[in-house]
Amino acid sequence: MKKVLIIGAGEGGASLLEVLSATDQLAVTGVVDKNPASKGIIKGKEKGIPVFDDWQTAVSEIPSIDVIIEVTGEEKLYEEIKGYFLNKPVTVIPSSVASIMFFLMEEKELLIDEVKNHNKKLDNIVNSTHDGMIAIDKEEKITLINKRAEEMTGLNYKSVMGKKITDVMPTSRLPRVLRTKKVERNRRQVISNQHKIITTRVPMIGENEVIGALAIFKDITEIVNMAEEVTNLKSIQTMLEAIINSSDDAISVVDETGKGLLINPAYTRLTGLTKEEVIGKPATTDISEGESMHLQVLETKTPVRGVKMKVGPYRKDVIVNVAPVIVDGHLKGSVGVIHDMSEMEALTNELEKAKQIIRTLEAKYRFEDILGASEELTFAIEQAKVAAVTPATILLRGESGTGKELFAHAIHNESNRKYNKFIRVNCAAVSESLLESELFGYEEGAFSGAKRGGKKGLFEEADKGSIFLDEIGELSPQMQAKLLRVLQEHEIVRVGGTAAIPVDVRVIAATNVDIEKKIEEKEFRSDLYYRLNRMPIYIPPLRERKGDLPALSLHIISKLNQDYGRNVIKVSEAALKELENYHWPGNVRELENILGMAMIHMHYTEKEIKVGHLPVLNKPAPEQEPYREFSVQLNGEKTLQELMDEQEKHFLLEALDINNGNKTKTAKMLGVSIRSLYYKLERYNI
């Protein structure tokens, strides 16, 4: 490497220093300049090159200088340096020659940079293509492999460049192209990682000879996947069309502009419109009455459900559900499902008939069937709902006709026993001798006429369910004792038998008599009463909830229409007023009787019950004994209990009068529960 001393460190010296520092043949060993601010001096110091004030000092301190380049442009200095090195092996180059050297070296660097940039662009192009590329020279050595080829073959650029292609990729056919000099297009090939590719191989020819070969290839896995995807899409389309065509629901599909795309056979059967009349036509084509839900959904992108309209030339009544079809966030159309209302109505009627049949077999009613919004009835319903979810025995109290059996049905259906039997027994309608065998069953030979093998009683039939004992106050003392055993021990003994049979039965009892009075008169066992009275519920009479008369009347009319084949729709205001002025000793049962009599006397074309249709309601309401101020006189004719009862009745009447008969307010005033108030009112016949 030649040692160079640069004399002059201005613009030219600095540029020359920069160029020479990048070469491998020349080494700058010193820079001479008197100006410390010269660029050459600064760059020389940065590169660790010695800097001198005069050239003699530099020559004396730097041994073996081969080349001195004078770039100051001073001819006198050049002649002085040239004379000093006369006959010595040192080349002195004047500034004019140095300028030419600098220019040529600079041109070389620019050409090198241009080639590098060109190669870089080519590399970017080759590496950005989605196809793999591999090139070899005439010695079968790899000269090019792009990133896509690396990904597909699993080869690494750094480890394979310059190696024979047969050593790193034995399946390559590029060596054959070198020999045949023929282009091979779209050939299938398996590469090292078992990927299948389609490749085109071409020879590279320069100056009438083959200098290499290039292979361009594509991984056909992607093409195969795309083909499979298309096949799958076709299969899915075929499957969807089969499903849509086999559906009994009418289906129509429109595109994003509202033009018909698809209908199924059920649609044609329902509307009477064929594909030719719908496909490609506006969404309003099938509508006889109403607005197009397809267009509404396309506008709002929100589904609609349960819209009634008429469709087709036959103006079929239908219900329509329509939903938008959105793919990748873009609206592509909408799909509608159309239901025939006539078919739905027929199914609904069948369901209602089935429900009615089931209700005749088991508990018929639920709390939703109990009509009325009065405070007294609402309180009774709330009590019954609370009682229903407990295992406690329930005692329903109220006048005849208030709906005690209705409550019993609802309590059973609200309980966890609702899926088991509900047995109803009217204790006053069966003779005592028959009632015992009916309730508890009998063994074979228990009495003449007994069935062979005996018979289960109603308590056994109701096991895991509920039994409703209506008119419980009419039971004989003997039957009361047997019922008490069932409630205490949860077991029964059949008539004529000795073995106890366990039963799991929920007892719901009802009565319209004053059981407390019967207990005083020794006609009803107090211990049985306490067992039955775990959860007492008082059902108010109709005269205490006359505000419920309109709703009750409409419900009863609907029921009687089915029984009598009529079409009565309401009760006139005047007739309702007449009904409200009556005191209803027979309660709801009497209301049903009166409305039934009115409908019988109506003409079959009349639809409104008027005052003239009602029977004469001439029963006077029982007058309440007026309360009066009085002083208690102890004359020995009445006991202390009787005197206290009179005083309590007096206070109850006065409190009711103050609160205009409102029992809830009366109970609050007296500081007692509404349940206790009802018991006291019933006890004193208020």
C-alpha positions in Angstrom: 0.0 0.0 0.0 1.5 3.4 -1.1 2.0 6.1 1.6 0.6 9.5 0.6 1.3 13.0 2.0 -1.3 15.7 1.0 -0.1 19.3 1.0 -2.9 21.7 1.1 -6.1 21.1 3.1 -8.6 23.4 1.6 -11.8 22.2 -0.3 -9.7 20.2 -2.8 -7.5 18.7 -0.1 -10.5 17.7 2.0 -12.3 16.1 -0.9 -9.1 14.2 -2.0 -8.6 13.0 1.6 -12.2 11.7 1.6 -11.8 9.8 -1.6 -8.3 8.4 -0.8 -9.5 7.2 2.6 -12.0 4.9 0.9 -9.4 3.2 -1.4 -7.5 0.1 -0.6 -4.3 1.0 -2.6 -3.4 4.3 -1.1 -3.0 5.3 2.6 -2.9 9.0 3.6 -0.1 9.3 6.3 -0.2 13.1 6.8 -1.8 16.4 5.9 0.1 19.8 5.6 -1.6 23.2 5.9 -0.8 26.4 7.7 -4.5 27.3 8.3 -5.9 25.3 11.3 -9.5 25.9 10.2 -9.0 24.0 6.9 -11.5 21.2 6.2 -8.7 18.8 5.4 -7.0 19.4 8.7 -10.3 18.8 10.6 -11.1 15.6 8.7 -7.5 14.4 9.1 -7.7 14.8 12.9 -11.1 13.0 12.9 -9.5 10.1 11.1 -6.4 10.1 13.3 -4.0 11.4 10.5 -1.1 13.6 11.6 -1.3 17.3 10.6 1.8 19.5 10.0 2.4 23.3 9.5 5.1 22.8 6.8 6.0 20.1 4.4 9.7 19.8 5.5 8.6 18.8 9.0 6.2 16.3 7.6 8.8 14.7 5.4 11.3 14.4 8.2 8.8 12.8 10.6 7.0 10.5 8.2 9.3 7.7 6.9 9.1 6.2 3.5 6.7 8.5 1.8 5.8 7.2 -1.7 3.6 9.9 -3.1 3.2 13.6 -2.4 0.2 15.4 -3.8 0.3 19.1 -3.9 -3.2 20.7 -4.0 -2.4 24.3 -3.1 -2.0 25.4 -6.7 1.2 27.3 -5.9 3.7 26.5 -8.8 6.7 27.8 -6.7 5.9 25.4 -3.9 5.5 22.5 -6.4 9.0 23.3 -8.0 10.5 23.5 -4.5 9.1 20.1 -3.5 10.1 18.6 -6.8 13.6 19.8 -6.5 13.9 18.5 -3.0 12.9 14.9 -4.1 14.9 15.0 -7.3 16.6 11.6 -7.9 14.6 10.1 -5.0 11.8 7.3 -5.3 9.1 9.8 -4.4 6.3 10.8 -6.9 5.3 14.4 -6.7 1.9 15.1 -8.2 0.9 18.7 -9.0 -2.6 20.1 -8.2 -3.7 19.9 -11.9 -3.1 16.2 -12.0 -4.6 15.8 -8.6 -7.8 17.5 -9.8 -8.0 14.9 -12.7 -7.4 12.0 -10.2 -10.1 13.3 -7.9 -12.6 13.7 -10.7 -11.9 10.2 -12.0 -12.2 8.6 -8.6 -15.3 10.6 -7.9 -16.8 9.4 -11.2 -16.0 5.8 -10.2 -17.7 6.1 -6.9 -20.8 7.6 -8.6 -20.9 4.7 -11.0 -20.5 2.2 -8.1 -23.3 3.9 -6.2 -25.5 3.9 -9.3 -24.9 0.2 -9.8 -25.6 -0.5 -6.2 -28.9 1.5 -6.4 -29.8 -0.4 -9.5 -29.1 -3.7 -7.9 -31.1 -2.7 -4.8 -34.1 -1.8 -7.0 -33.8 -5.1 -8.7 -33.6 -6.9 -5.4 -36.7 -5.1 -4.2 -38.6 -6.1 -7.3 -37.5 -9.7 -7.1 -38.2 -10.0 -3.4 -41.6 -8.3 -3.6 -43.0 -10.6 -6.2 -45.5 -13.3 -5.1 -43.7 -15.9 -7.2 -40.6 -17.8 -6.2 -37.4 -17.3 -8.2 -34.1 -19.3 -8.3 -31.3 -18.7 -10.8 -28.1 -20.6 -11.4 -25.0 -19.9 -13.5 -23.5 -22.2 -16.2 -21.7 -24.2 -13.4 -25.1 -24.9 -11.8 -24.3 -22.7 -8.8 -27.1 -20.6 -7.3 -26.8 -16.9 -8.1 -30.3 -15.8 -7.1 -33.0 -16.9 -4.6 -35.7 -14.5 -3.6 -37.7 -14.3 -0.3 -40.8 -16.1 -1.7 -38.5 -18.9 -2.9 -37.0 -19.2 0.5 -40.5 -19.5 2.1 -41.6 -22.2 -0.3 -38.4 -24.2 -0.4 -37.3 -23.8 3.2 -33.8 -22.7 1.9 -31.8 -19.8 3.4 -30.2 -17.2 1.1 -26.9 -16.9 3.0 -26.4 -20.7 3.3 -27.1 -21.6 -0.4 -25.7 -18.8 -2.4 -22.8 -20.1 -4.6 -23.6 -23.7 -3.9 -24.6 -26.2 -6.6 -28.4 -26.4 -6.8 -28.4 -30.2 -6.9 -26.7 -30.3 -3.5 -29.4 -28.1 -1.8 -32.4 -29.0 -4.0 -32.1 -32.4 -5.6 -35.5 -32.2 -7.3 -34.5 -29.1 -9.3 -34.7 -29.4 -13.1 -32.6 -26.3 -13.8 -29.5 -28.3 -14.7 -31.5 -30.0 -17.5 -32.4 -26.6 -18.9 -28.7 -25.7 -19.0 -28.1 -28.8 -21.2 -31.2 -28.6 -23.4 -31.4 -24.8 -23.7 -35.2 -25.2 -24.0 -37.9 -23.4 -22.2 -40.1 -25.6 -19.9 -43.5 -24.0 -19.2 -46.0 -24.7 -16.4 -44.4 -28.0 -15.2 -45.6 -29.6 -12.0 -42.8 -30.3 -9.4 -42.5 -31.5 -5.8 -39.9 -29.4 -3.9 -38.0 -30.4 -0.8 -40.7 -29.8 1.8 -43.3 -31.8 -0.3 -45.0 -28.7 -1.5 -46.4 -29.0 -5.0 -45.5 -26.1 -7.4 -46.1 -25.1 -11.0 -42.8 -23.8 -12.5 -41.5 -22.3 -15.7 -37.8 -22.7 -16.4 -35.9 -20.6 -19.0 -32.3 -20.7 -20.1 -30.3 -17.4 -19.8 -28.2 -16.8 -23.0 -25.5 -14.2 -23.5 -23.3 -13.8 -26.6 -24.5 -17.0 -28.1 -23.8 -19.2 -25.1 -25.8 -20.3 -22.1 -24.7 -18.4 -19.0 -27.3 -19.8 -16.6 -30.9 -20.8 -16.0 -33.9 -19.2 -14.2 -36.9 -20.9 -12.6 -40.1 -19.0 -11.7 -42.6 -21.0 -9.7 -45.9 -20.7 -7.8 -47.2 -22.7 -4.9 -50.3 -24.4 -6.2 -51.5 -25.2 -2.7 -53.2 -21.7 -2.8 -54.8 -22.5 -6.1 -56.0 -25.9 -4.8 -57.4 -24.2 -1.7 -59.2 -21.7 -3.9 -60.6 -24.5 -6.0 -61.8 -26.4 -2.9 -63.3 -23.2 -1.5 -65.2 -22.6 -4.7 -66.4 -26.2 -4.5 -67.4 -25.8 -0.9 -69.3 -22.6 -1.7 -71.1 -24.5 -4.5 -71.9 -27.3 -2.0 -73.2 -24.8 0.6 -75.3 -23.0 -2.0 -76.8 -26.3 -3.1 -77.5 -27.3 0.5 -79.0 -24.0 1.3 -81.2 -24.1 -1.7 -82.3 -27.6 -0.8 -83.1 -26.5 2.8 -85.0 -23.4 1.6 -87.0 -25.4 -1.0 -87.9 -28.1 1.5 -89.1 -25.6 4.1 -92.9 -25.4 4.7 -92.5 -21.7 5.5 -92.6 -19.3 2.5 -89.3 -17.6 2.0 -88.3 -14.7 -0.3 -84.9 -13.1 -0.7 -84.2 -9.7 -2.4 -80.9 -8.0 -3.2 -79.7 -4.6 -1.9 -81.8 -2.8 -4.4 -85.0 -4.6 -3.5 -85.2 -6.8 -6.5 -86.3 -10.5 -6.1 -83.5 -13.0 -5.9 -85.0 -16.2 -4.6 -88.3 -17.8 -3.6 -89.2 -21.4 -2.6 -92.1 -23.6 -3.5 -93.9 -22.9 -0.2 -93.9 -19.2 -1.3 -95.6 -20.0 -4.5 -98.2 -22.2 -2.8 -99.0 -19.5 -0.3 -99.0 -16.4 -2.5 -99.9 -17.9 -5.9 -97.0 -16.1 -7.5 -94.4 -18.0 -9.6 -90.6 -17.4 -9.9 -91.1 -15.6 -13.3 -93.5 -13.1 -11.5 -91.1 -12.4 -8.6 -87.4 -12.9 -9.5 -85.9 -9.6 -10.7 -89.1 -7.7 -9.9 -89.5 -5.1 -7.1 -90.1 -6.3 -3.6 -93.6 -4.7 -3.7 -94.8 -7.2 -6.4 -96.4 -9.7 -4.0 -98.1 -7.2 -1.6 -101.9 -6.8 -1.9 -102.3 -4.7 1.3 -99.6 -3.1 3.5 -96.1 -1.8 3.0 -93.0 -3.8 1.9 -91.0 -4.9 4.9 -88.1 -5.8 2.5 -87.7 -2.1 1.6 -88.1 -1.0 5.2 -85.3 -3.4 6.3 -83.0 -2.4 3.5 -83.4 1.2 4.5 -83.1 0.8 8.3 -80.8 -2.4 8.3 -83.0 -3.5 11.3 -85.1 -6.7 11.3 -88.9 -6.6 11.8 -91.1 -9.4 13.2 -94.8 -10.2 13.3 -96.0 -7.7 10.7 -99.5 -8.4 9.4 -100.3 -7.9 5.7 -102.1 -9.4 2.7 -100.1 -11.0 -0.2 -100.7 -12.4 -3.6 -103.7 -12.2 -5.9 -105.8 -14.1 -3.4 -105.0 -11.5 -0.6 -103.8 -14.1 1.8 -103.5 -12.9 5.5 -99.9 -13.5 6.6 -97.4 -12.6 9.2 -94.0 -11.6 8.0 -90.5 -11.7 9.6 -87.8 -9.9 7.6 -84.1 -9.6 8.5 -81.2 -7.9 6.6 -78.3 -9.9 5.0 -75.0 -8.2 6.0 -71.7 -9.6 4.7 -68.4 -8.0 6.0 -70.3 -5.0 7.2 -72.0 -4.4 3.8 -75.8 -4.8 3.2 -76.3 -7.4 0.5 -80.1 -7.8 0.7 -82.8 -9.1 3.0 -84.6 -12.4 3.6 -88.3 -12.7 4.6 -90.2 -15.6 6.1 -94.0 -15.6 5.6 -96.4 -17.5 7.8 -100.0 -18.3 6.8 -102.2 -16.8 9.5 -105.1 -19.1 8.7 -102.9 -22.1 9.5 -101.6 -20.4 12.7 -105.2 -19.7 13.8 -106.1 -23.3 13.2 -103.2 -24.5 15.3 -104.0 -22.0 18.0 -107.6 -23.3 18.1 -106.4 -26.9 18.3 -104.0 -25.9 21.2 -106.8 -24.2 23.1 -109.0 -27.2 22.7 -106.2 -29.4 24.0 -105.7 -27.1 26.9 -109.4 -27.3 27.7 -109.3 -31.1 27.6 -106.3 -31.2 29.9 -108.0 -28.8 32.3 -111.0 -31.1 32.7 -108.6 -33.9 33.8 -106.5 -31.9 36.3 -106.5 -28.5 38.0 -108.2 -26.2 35.5 -107.3 -22.7 36.7 -104.4 -20.5 37.5 -104.1 -17.2 39.4 -104.2 -15.4 36.0 -107.8 -16.8 35.6 -109.0 -15.0 38.8 -110.4 -11.7 37.6 -110.5 -8.6 39.8 -108.4 -5.7 40.9 -110.0 -4.8 44.3 -107.7 -4.5 47.3 -109.4 -7.3 49.1 -109.1 -9.8 46.3 -105.6 -8.7 45.4 -104.6 -9.3 49.1 -106.2 -12.8 49.0 -104.3 -13.7 45.8 -101.0 -12.6 47.3 -101.7 -14.7 50.4 -102.5 -17.7 48.2 -99.4 -17.3 46.1 -97.2 -17.2 49.3 -99.0 -20.3 50.7 -98.8 -22.2 47.4 -95.0 -22.6 47.6 -95.1 -23.9 51.2 -96.1 -27.4 52.2 -98.6 -26.0 54.8 -102.2 -27.0 54.9 -104.4 -24.2 53.5 -107.9 -23.2 54.7 -110.0 -21.2 52.2 -112.8 -19.2 53.9 -115.6 -17.3 52.2 -119.2 -17.3 51.3 -120.7 -19.7 48.9 -120.0 -18.7 45.3 -116.9 -16.5 46.0 -114.5 -18.8 44.1 -112.9 -21.0 46.8 -112.5 -23.9 44.3 -111.0 -21.5 41.8 -108.4 -20.6 44.4 -107.7 -24.2 45.2 -107.0 -25.0 41.5 -104.6 -22.0 41.3 -102.8 -22.9 44.5 -102.1 -26.4 43.2 -100.9 -25.1 39.8 -98.6 -22.7 41.5 -97.0 -25.3 43.8 -94.2 -27.8 43.1 -96.9 -30.5 43.0 -98.5 -29.1 39.9 -97.3 -32.1 37.7 -99.1 -34.5 40.0 -102.8 -35.2 40.7 -105.3 -32.7 42.0 -108.3 -34.5 43.6 -111.5 -32.6 44.4 -114.0 -33.8 47.1 -117.2 -32.1 48.2 -117.6 -33.4 51.8 -121.2 -32.3 52.0 -122.3 -34.1 48.8 -121.3 -37.6 49.9 -122.9 -39.6 52.7 -120.8 -40.3 55.7 -120.6 -44.1 55.0 -119.5 -43.6 51.4 -117.2 -40.6 52.2 -115.0 -42.7 54.4 -114.4 -45.4 51.8 -114.0 -42.8 49.1 -111.3 -40.9 51.0 -109.4 -43.8 52.6 -110.3 -46.7 50.4 -111.2 -50.2 51.6 -109.9 -53.7 51.9 -111.4 -56.8 50.2 -114.5 -58.0 52.1 -114.7 -54.8 54.3 -118.4 -54.6 53.5 -121.0 -56.3 51.3 -120.5 -55.1 47.7 -116.8 -54.4 48.2 -114.6 -55.0 45.1 -112.3 -58.0 45.0 -108.8 -56.9 45.9 -110.1 -53.7 47.6 -109.9 -50.2 46.3 -107.5 -47.2 46.7 -108.9 -44.2 48.4 -108.7 -40.6 47.1 -105.8 -39.8 49.5 -103.8 -42.6 48.0 -104.7 -41.4 44.5 -103.5 -37.9 45.4 -100.1 -39.1 46.7 -97.4 -36.6 45.8 -100.2 -34.2 44.7 -103.0 -32.1 46.3 -106.5 -32.9 47.6 -109.2 -30.3 47.8 -111.7 -30.9 50.6 -114.7 -28.5 50.0 -117.3 -27.9 52.8 -114.9 -29.2 55.4 -117.2 -27.9 58.1 -119.8 -30.6 57.3 -117.5 -33.6 58.3 -118.8 -35.9 61.0 -116.8 -36.2 64.3 -115.6 -39.7 63.2 -114.3 -38.4 59.8 -112.7 -35.4 61.6 -110.7 -37.8 63.7 -109.5 -39.8 60.7 -108.6 -36.6 58.8 -106.6 -35.4 61.8 -104.6 -38.6 61.7 -103.7 -38.0 58.1 -102.6 -34.5 58.9 -100.6 -35.5 61.9 -99.1 -38.8 60.9 -99.2 -38.5 57.0 -100.7 -42.0 56.8 -104.2 -43.6 56.3 -105.8 -46.9 57.2 -108.3 -48.4 54.7 -111.8 -49.3 55.8 -111.6 -52.9 57.1 -107.8 -52.8 57.2 -105.2 -52.5 59.9 -102.0 -51.6 58.1 -101.1 -47.9 57.9 -100.3 -46.6 54.4 -98.0 -43.6 54.2 -99.2 -40.8 51.9 -97.7 -37.5 50.9 -100.6 -35.2 50.2 -101.1 -31.4 50.4 -104.6 -30.7 51.9 -106.5 -27.6 50.7 -109.7 -27.2 52.7 -112.6 -24.8 52.2 -115.7 -23.8 54.2 -118.4 -21.2 54.2 -119.5 -21.8 57.8 -118.4 -20.2 61.0 -116.0 -23.0 62.2 -115.2 -21.1 65.4 -118.9 -21.2 66.4 -119.0 -24.9 65.6 -116.0 -25.4 67.9 -117.9 -23.6 70.7 -120.9 -25.8 70.1 -118.6 -28.9 70.1 -119.5 -29.7 66.5 -115.9 -29.4 65.2 -112.7 -30.5 66.7 -110.4 -27.7 67.8 -107.3 -29.8 67.2 -108.3 -30.4 63.6 -109.1 -26.7 63.2 -105.6 -25.8 64.3 -104.1 -28.2 61.9 -106.3 -26.9 59.0 -105.8 -23.2 60.0 -102.1 -23.1 59.4 -102.5 -20.8 56.4 -106.0 -19.3 56.4 -107.1 -17.2 53.3 -110.3 -15.1 53.3 -111.9 -14.7 49.9 -114.1 -11.5 49.9 -117.7 -11.6 48.7 -118.8 -9.9 45.5 -120.6 -7.1 47.3 -117.2 -6.0 48.8 -115.6 -5.8 45.3 -118.3 -4.4 43.0 -115.6 -2.6 41.0 -114.7 -6.0 39.5 -118.3 -6.4 38.1 -117.5 -5.1 34.5 -114.5 -7.5 34.1 -116.3 -10.4 35.6 -119.4 -9.8 33.5 -117.4 -9.8 30.2 -115.5 -13.0 31.2 -118.8 -14.8 32.0 -120.4 -13.5 28.8 -117.5 -15.0 26.8 -118.0 -18.3 28.5 -121.8 -18.3 28.1 -121.5 -17.4 24.4 -119.7 -20.7 23.8 -122.3 -22.6 25.8 -125.4 -20.9 24.3 -124.0 -20.3 20.8 -124.5 -16.5 21.1 -122.4 -13.5 20.2 -123.1 -11.1 23.1 -120.2 -8.6 23.4 -121.0 -6.3 26.4 -123.3 -5.2 29.2 -124.9 -1.7 28.9 -124.0 1.0 31.3 -127.5 1.1 32.7 -127.5 -2.7 33.2 -124.1 -2.5 34.9 -125.5 0.2 37.3 -128.4 -2.1 38.1 -126.0 -5.0 38.8 -123.9 -2.7 41.1 -126.9 -1.8 43.2 -127.6 -5.4 44.0 -126.1 -7.0 47.1 -125.2 -10.4 45.6 -125.9 -12.9 48.3 -124.9 -15.7 45.9 -121.7 -13.9 44.8 -120.0 -14.7 41.5 -122.1 -17.9 41.1 -125.3 -15.8 41.3 -123.8 -13.3 38.8 -123.2 -16.1 36.3 -126.8 -17.3 36.8 -128.3 -13.9 36.3 -126.3 -13.2 33.1 -127.2 -16.6 31.8 -130.9 -15.9 32.3 -130.5 -12.5 30.6 -128.9 -14.1 27.5 -131.6 -16.8 27.3 -134.3 -14.0 27.1 -132.3 -12.0 24.4 -133.0 -12.2 20.7 -130.2 -14.2 19.0 -129.2 -11.1 16.9 -128.8 -8.9 20.0 -125.2 -8.2 21.2 -125.7 -6.1 24.3 -127.3 -7.0 27.6 -129.7 -4.2 28.7 -131.7 -3.6 31.8 -134.8 -5.1 30.2 -133.0 -8.4 29.8 -132.1 -8.8 33.4 -134.4 -10.7 35.8 -136.0 -8.8 38.6 -133.3 -8.2 41.3 -135.7 -7.6 44.2 -133.8 -9.1 47.1 -133.2 -6.3 49.7 -129.7 -6.1 51.1 -129.6 -7.2 54.7 -129.6 -4.2 56.9 -126.7 -3.8 59.3 -127.6 -3.2 62.8 -126.8 0.4 63.5 -124.2 1.0 66.2 -125.1 3.1 69.1 -123.6 4.7 72.2 -124.2 2.5 75.2 -123.0 1.9 78.6 -122.1 -1.5 79.9 -124.4 -2.6 82.6 -123.6 -5.6 84.7 -126.9 -7.3 85.4 -125.8 -10.9 85.4 -127.6 -11.7 82.1 -124.5 -11.7 80.0 -121.1 -13.1 80.5 -117.8 -11.1 80.4 -117.0 -12.6 76.9 -120.4 -11.6 75.5 -120.0 -8.0 76.8 -116.5 -7.8 75.3 -117.8 -9.1 72.0 -120.5 -6.5 71.9 -118.0 -3.8 72.6 -115.6 -5.1 69.9 -118.4 -5.2 67.3 -119.3 -1.6 68.2 -115.8 -0.4 67.6 -115.5 -2.3 64.3 -118.7 -0.7 63.0 -117.6 2.7 64.0 -114.2 2.3 62.4 -115.7 1.0 59.1 -118.1 4.0 59.1 -115.2 6.5 59.5 -113.3 4.8 56.6 -116.3 4.6 54.3 -116.2 0.8 54.4 -112.5 0.5 53.3 -111.2 -2.5 55.1 -107.5 -1.9 54.5 -107.7 1.6 56.1 -109.9 0.2 58.9 -107.3 -2.5 59.7 -104.5 0.2 59.8 -106.6 2.4 62.1 -107.3 -0.4 64.5 -103.7 -1.7 64.3 -104.6 -5.2 63.2 -103.8 -7.2 60.1 -106.3 -7.3 57.2 -106.6 -11.1 57.8 -107.6 -10.6 61.5 -110.1 -7.9 60.5 -111.8 -10.2 58.0 -112.1 -12.9 60.7 -113.7 -10.5 63.1 -116.1 -9.2 60.5 -117.2 -12.7 59.6 -117.5 -13.6 63.3 -119.9 -10.7 64.0 -121.7 -11.0 60.6 -120.7 -7.5 59.7 
